[in-house]
Amino acid sequence: MGICNNRTIIVTGSGSGLGRTYALALAAEGANVVINDINGEAAEAVAKEIGDKALANTGDITTMEGAQSIVDAALEKFGEVHGVVNNAGIVRDRMFLKISEQDWDDVIRVHLRGHFCLANILANRWRDQSKDGKEVDARIINTSSGAGLQGSVGQSNYAAAKGGIATLTLVQAAELGRYGITANALAPAARTGMTEPVFGEVMKKPEEGFDFFAPENVAPLVVWLCSPLSRGVTGRVFEAQGGQISVADGWRTGKIKDKGGRWEPAELTEVVQQLIADAPDPQKVYGT
Protein backbone atom coordinates (compact mmCIF):
# COMPACT_ATOMS: atom_id res chain seq x y z
CA MET A 1 0.00 0.00 0.00
CA GLY A 2 1.16 3.51 -0.82
CA ILE A 3 0.56 6.68 1.17
CA CYS A 4 -2.15 7.80 -1.29
CA ASN A 5 -3.96 4.49 -1.52
CA ASN A 6 -7.62 4.85 -2.57
CA ARG A 7 -7.35 8.62 -3.00
CA THR A 8 -8.27 10.30 -6.30
CA ILE A 9 -6.23 13.30 -7.39
CA ILE A 10 -6.72 15.58 -10.40
CA VAL A 11 -3.43 16.82 -11.85
CA THR A 12 -3.68 19.60 -14.43
CA GLY A 13 -1.10 19.93 -17.17
CA SER A 14 -0.03 16.35 -16.55
CA GLY A 15 0.56 15.25 -20.13
CA SER A 16 4.22 16.19 -19.82
CA GLY A 17 6.84 17.81 -17.60
CA LEU A 18 6.33 18.10 -13.87
CA GLY A 19 2.64 17.22 -14.11
CA ARG A 20 3.39 13.89 -15.76
CA THR A 21 5.99 13.16 -13.10
CA TYR A 22 3.50 13.97 -10.34
CA ALA A 23 0.87 11.73 -11.90
CA LEU A 24 3.24 8.77 -12.17
CA ALA A 25 4.47 9.25 -8.59
CA LEU A 26 0.92 9.54 -7.22
CA ALA A 27 -0.14 6.38 -9.02
CA ALA A 28 2.92 4.57 -7.68
CA GLU A 29 1.72 5.46 -4.17
CA GLY A 30 -1.75 4.05 -4.79
CA ALA A 31 -3.70 7.07 -6.03
CA ASN A 32 -6.22 7.19 -8.84
CA VAL A 33 -5.12 10.03 -11.09
CA VAL A 34 -7.01 12.22 -13.54
CA ILE A 35 -4.53 13.22 -16.25
CA ASN A 36 -5.81 16.61 -17.39
CA ASP A 37 -4.06 18.26 -20.33
CA ILE A 38 -5.10 20.26 -23.41
CA ASN A 39 -2.93 17.86 -25.42
CA GLY A 40 -5.21 14.85 -25.60
CA GLU A 41 -2.60 12.53 -27.08
CA ALA A 42 -0.16 13.35 -24.31
CA ALA A 43 -2.82 12.80 -21.65
CA GLU A 44 -3.78 9.45 -23.18
CA ALA A 45 -0.14 8.38 -23.29
CA VAL A 46 0.37 9.08 -19.58
CA ALA A 47 -2.91 7.39 -18.68
CA LYS A 48 -1.90 4.33 -20.71
CA GLU A 49 1.47 4.28 -18.92
CA ILE A 50 -0.31 4.19 -15.55
CA GLY A 51 -3.16 1.82 -16.45
CA ASP A 52 -6.58 1.36 -14.85
CA LYS A 53 -5.90 3.85 -12.08
CA ALA A 54 -5.70 6.75 -14.55
CA LEU A 55 -8.20 8.75 -16.59
CA ALA A 56 -7.16 11.00 -19.48
CA ASN A 57 -9.06 14.27 -19.70
CA THR A 58 -8.90 17.43 -21.85
CA GLY A 59 -11.36 19.66 -19.96
CA ASP A 60 -10.70 23.41 -19.97
CA ILE A 61 -9.43 24.48 -16.53
CA THR A 62 -10.03 28.18 -17.30
CA THR A 63 -13.84 27.95 -17.40
CA MET A 64 -16.28 26.83 -14.74
CA GLU A 65 -18.03 24.63 -17.28
CA GLY A 66 -14.79 22.96 -18.26
CA ALA A 67 -13.70 22.51 -14.65
CA GLN A 68 -17.07 20.99 -13.75
CA SER A 69 -16.69 18.52 -16.62
CA ILE A 70 -13.33 17.43 -15.22
CA VAL A 71 -14.79 16.85 -11.77
CA ASP A 72 -17.79 15.01 -13.23
CA ALA A 73 -15.54 12.70 -15.24
CA ALA A 74 -13.45 11.94 -12.16
CA LEU A 75 -16.53 11.17 -10.08
CA GLU A 76 -17.96 8.91 -12.76
CA LYS A 77 -14.73 6.96 -13.06
CA PHE A 78 -13.51 6.85 -9.47
CA GLY A 79 -16.48 7.84 -7.28
CA GLU A 80 -14.78 10.66 -5.37
CA VAL A 81 -12.09 13.33 -5.63
CA HIS A 82 -9.75 13.96 -2.71
CA GLY A 83 -7.39 16.55 -4.14
CA VAL A 84 -6.27 18.72 -7.03
CA VAL A 85 -2.76 19.60 -8.10
CA ASN A 86 -3.02 22.85 -10.04
CA ASN A 87 0.06 22.49 -12.21
CA ALA A 88 -0.87 23.62 -15.73
CA GLY A 89 0.72 26.81 -16.98
CA ILE A 90 2.15 28.74 -19.91
CA VAL A 91 4.76 31.44 -20.40
CA ARG A 92 4.76 34.44 -22.70
CA ASP A 93 8.06 36.00 -21.74
CA ARG A 94 8.71 39.61 -22.70
CA MET A 95 10.34 42.59 -21.04
CA PHE A 96 7.63 44.67 -19.35
CA LEU A 97 7.79 47.47 -21.93
CA LYS A 98 7.31 44.97 -24.76
CA ILE A 99 4.58 42.77 -23.32
CA SER A 100 1.25 42.83 -25.16
CA GLU A 101 -2.20 42.91 -23.62
CA GLN A 102 -2.82 39.43 -25.05
CA ASP A 103 0.40 38.06 -23.56
CA TRP A 104 -0.64 39.46 -20.19
CA ASP A 105 -4.20 38.16 -20.34
CA ASP A 106 -3.24 34.68 -21.57
CA VAL A 107 -0.81 34.06 -18.71
CA ILE A 108 -3.13 35.46 -16.04
CA ARG A 109 -6.03 33.42 -17.44
CA VAL A 110 -4.25 30.07 -17.51
CA HIS A 111 -2.47 30.47 -14.18
CA LEU A 112 -4.76 32.47 -11.91
CA ARG A 113 -8.15 31.65 -13.42
CA GLY A 114 -6.99 28.08 -14.02
CA HIS A 115 -6.18 27.79 -10.32
CA PHE A 116 -9.56 29.23 -9.34
CA CYS A 117 -12.08 27.20 -11.32
CA LEU A 118 -11.30 23.62 -10.28
CA ALA A 119 -10.48 24.53 -6.69
CA ASN A 120 -13.71 26.51 -6.32
CA ILE A 121 -15.89 23.69 -7.62
CA LEU A 122 -14.14 21.07 -5.51
CA ALA A 123 -14.06 23.20 -2.36
CA ASN A 124 -17.80 23.80 -2.59
CA ARG A 125 -18.33 20.04 -2.93
CA TRP A 126 -16.09 19.30 0.06
CA ARG A 127 -17.72 22.01 2.18
CA ASP A 128 -21.17 20.56 1.49
CA GLN A 129 -19.94 17.10 2.42
CA SER A 130 -18.47 18.45 5.66
CA LYS A 131 -21.73 20.21 6.53
CA ASP A 132 -23.58 16.95 5.90
CA GLY A 133 -21.42 15.28 8.55
CA LYS A 134 -18.96 13.48 6.28
CA GLU A 135 -15.32 13.49 7.35
CA VAL A 136 -13.37 15.39 4.69
CA ASP A 137 -9.60 15.16 4.24
CA ALA A 138 -9.07 17.12 1.02
CA ARG A 139 -6.11 18.81 -0.63
CA ILE A 140 -5.49 21.81 -2.84
CA ILE A 141 -1.92 21.93 -4.15
CA ASN A 142 -1.14 25.12 -6.06
CA THR A 143 1.91 25.98 -8.13
CA SER A 144 3.73 29.22 -7.51
CA SER A 145 7.31 29.90 -8.59
CA GLY A 146 10.49 31.61 -7.54
CA ALA A 147 9.42 34.23 -10.07
CA GLY A 148 6.29 34.82 -8.02
CA LEU A 149 8.18 34.96 -4.73
CA GLN A 150 11.12 37.13 -5.78
CA GLY A 151 10.23 38.42 -9.26
CA SER A 152 11.93 37.57 -12.56
CA VAL A 153 13.20 39.88 -15.26
CA GLY A 154 11.28 39.39 -18.50
CA GLN A 155 8.41 37.61 -16.77
CA SER A 156 6.20 40.31 -15.27
CA ASN A 157 3.00 38.55 -16.33
CA TYR A 158 4.15 35.16 -15.07
CA ALA A 159 5.57 36.62 -11.84
CA ALA A 160 2.34 38.53 -11.14
CA ALA A 161 0.28 35.38 -11.68
CA LYS A 162 2.53 33.24 -9.52
CA GLY A 163 2.63 35.84 -6.76
CA GLY A 164 -1.15 35.94 -6.86
CA ILE A 165 -1.27 32.16 -6.55
CA ALA A 166 0.92 32.28 -3.43
CA THR A 167 -1.44 34.70 -1.68
CA LEU A 168 -4.50 32.86 -3.00
CA THR A 169 -3.15 29.81 -1.19
CA LEU A 170 -2.98 31.70 2.11
CA VAL A 171 -6.60 32.80 1.80
CA GLN A 172 -7.80 29.32 0.81
CA ALA A 173 -6.04 27.84 3.83
CA ALA A 174 -7.58 30.39 6.19
CA GLU A 175 -11.11 30.00 4.84
CA LEU A 176 -11.31 26.28 4.09
CA GLY A 177 -9.58 24.61 7.02
CA ARG A 178 -12.85 24.32 8.97
CA TYR A 179 -14.15 21.97 6.28
CA GLY A 180 -11.20 19.55 6.33
CA ILE A 181 -9.48 21.14 3.33
CA THR A 182 -5.81 22.07 3.30
CA ALA A 183 -4.21 24.41 0.76
CA ASN A 184 -0.50 24.61 0.09
CA ALA A 185 1.64 25.84 -2.78
CA LEU A 186 4.83 24.65 -4.38
CA ALA A 187 7.56 26.66 -6.05
CA PRO A 188 9.51 23.99 -7.95
CA ALA A 189 12.74 24.29 -9.91
CA ALA A 190 13.14 21.50 -12.46
CA ARG A 191 13.95 20.76 -16.08
CA THR A 192 10.74 21.00 -18.12
CA GLY A 193 9.56 22.21 -21.49
CA MET A 194 8.91 25.63 -19.93
CA THR A 195 12.33 26.04 -18.30
CA GLU A 196 14.64 24.48 -20.90
CA PRO A 197 14.43 27.37 -23.42
CA VAL A 198 15.70 29.77 -20.73
CA PHE A 199 17.76 27.57 -18.40
CA GLY A 200 18.67 24.73 -20.74
CA GLU A 201 22.41 24.88 -20.20
CA VAL A 202 22.13 25.30 -16.42
CA MET A 203 19.53 22.56 -16.01
CA LYS A 204 20.78 20.00 -18.50
CA LYS A 205 21.13 16.43 -17.31
CA PRO A 206 24.67 15.62 -16.16
CA GLU A 207 26.54 12.77 -17.78
CA GLU A 208 26.91 11.14 -14.37
CA GLY A 209 25.93 11.65 -10.75
CA PHE A 210 22.80 13.15 -9.22
CA ASP A 211 20.49 14.82 -11.72
CA PHE A 212 19.69 17.88 -9.59
CA PHE A 213 17.05 19.38 -11.89
CA ALA A 214 15.19 16.17 -12.71
CA PRO A 215 11.43 16.73 -12.21
CA GLU A 216 11.27 13.42 -10.35
CA ASN A 217 13.03 15.15 -7.44
CA VAL A 218 10.01 17.43 -6.85
CA ALA A 219 7.33 14.74 -7.07
CA PRO A 220 7.78 13.18 -3.58
CA LEU A 221 6.71 16.43 -1.89
CA VAL A 222 3.61 16.65 -4.07
CA VAL A 223 2.68 13.06 -3.25
CA TRP A 224 3.14 13.68 0.48
CA LEU A 225 1.05 16.86 0.35
CA CYS A 226 -1.76 14.92 -1.36
CA SER A 227 -1.67 12.15 1.24
CA PRO A 228 -3.35 11.86 4.66
CA LEU A 229 0.10 12.28 6.22
CA SER A 230 0.03 16.02 5.48
CA ARG A 231 -3.17 16.67 7.40
CA GLY A 232 -2.72 19.81 9.49
CA VAL A 233 -0.12 21.34 7.18
CA THR A 234 -1.77 24.23 5.39
CA GLY A 235 -1.14 27.77 4.18
CA ARG A 236 2.50 27.04 3.32
CA VAL A 237 4.56 27.73 0.21
CA PHE A 238 7.26 25.12 -0.30
CA GLU A 239 10.32 25.50 -2.52
CA ALA A 240 11.72 22.28 -3.94
CA GLN A 241 14.65 21.47 -6.21
CA GLY A 242 17.08 18.60 -6.32
CA GLY A 243 17.24 17.15 -2.82
CA GLN A 244 16.31 20.49 -1.24
CA ILE A 245 12.99 21.38 0.40
CA SER A 246 12.27 24.62 2.24
CA VAL A 247 9.29 26.60 3.49
CA ALA A 248 9.28 30.10 2.03
CA ASP A 249 9.16 32.98 4.48
CA GLY A 250 6.74 35.46 2.92
CA TRP A 251 5.87 39.10 3.42
CA ARG A 252 5.51 40.16 7.04
CA THR A 253 5.25 43.52 8.80
CA GLY A 254 8.70 44.93 9.53
CA LYS A 255 9.97 47.45 12.06
CA ILE A 256 7.54 50.32 12.65
CA LYS A 257 8.27 54.03 13.12
CA ASP A 258 5.33 55.66 14.88
CA LYS A 259 5.13 59.45 15.26
CA GLY A 260 1.83 59.26 17.07
CA GLY A 261 0.34 61.68 14.56
CA ARG A 262 0.41 62.60 10.89
CA TRP A 263 3.80 62.77 9.18
CA GLU A 264 4.88 65.75 7.12
CA PRO A 265 6.03 64.61 3.67
CA ALA A 266 9.47 66.19 4.08
CA GLU A 267 10.05 64.25 7.30
CA LEU A 268 9.78 60.88 5.60
CA THR A 269 13.15 60.78 3.81
CA GLU A 270 15.09 60.05 6.99
CA VAL A 271 12.35 57.79 8.35
CA VAL A 272 12.17 55.62 5.23
CA GLN A 273 15.93 55.45 4.91
CA GLN A 274 16.19 54.21 8.51
CA LEU A 275 13.43 51.63 8.04
CA ILE A 276 15.18 50.28 4.94
CA ALA A 277 18.52 50.22 6.76
CA ASP A 278 16.96 48.22 9.61
CA ALA A 279 15.19 45.75 7.31
CA PRO A 280 16.83 42.57 5.96
CA ASP A 281 17.92 42.78 2.34
CA PRO A 282 15.36 41.23 -0.01
CA GLN A 283 16.33 38.34 -2.21
CA LYS A 284 17.43 39.55 -5.60
CA VAL A 285 15.02 39.46 -8.52
CA TYR A 286 15.88 36.58 -10.85
CA GLY A 287 17.90 37.86 -13.79
CA THR A 288 19.52 40.77 -11.94
Secondary structure, DSSP 8 states (H G I E B T S, - for coil): --TTTT-EEEEETTTSHHHHHHHHHHHHTT-EEEEE-S-HHHHHHHHHHH-TTEEEE---TTSHHHHHHHHHHHHHHHS---EEE--------B-GGG--HHHHHHHHIIIIIHHHHHHHHHHHHHHHHHHTT----EEEEEE--HHHHH-BTTBHHHHHHHHHHHHHHHHHHHHHGGGTEEEEEEEE----TTTHHHHHHHH---SSS--TT-GGGTHHHHHHHHSGGGTT--S-EEEEETTEEEE------------SS---GGGHHHHHHHHHHHS------BT-
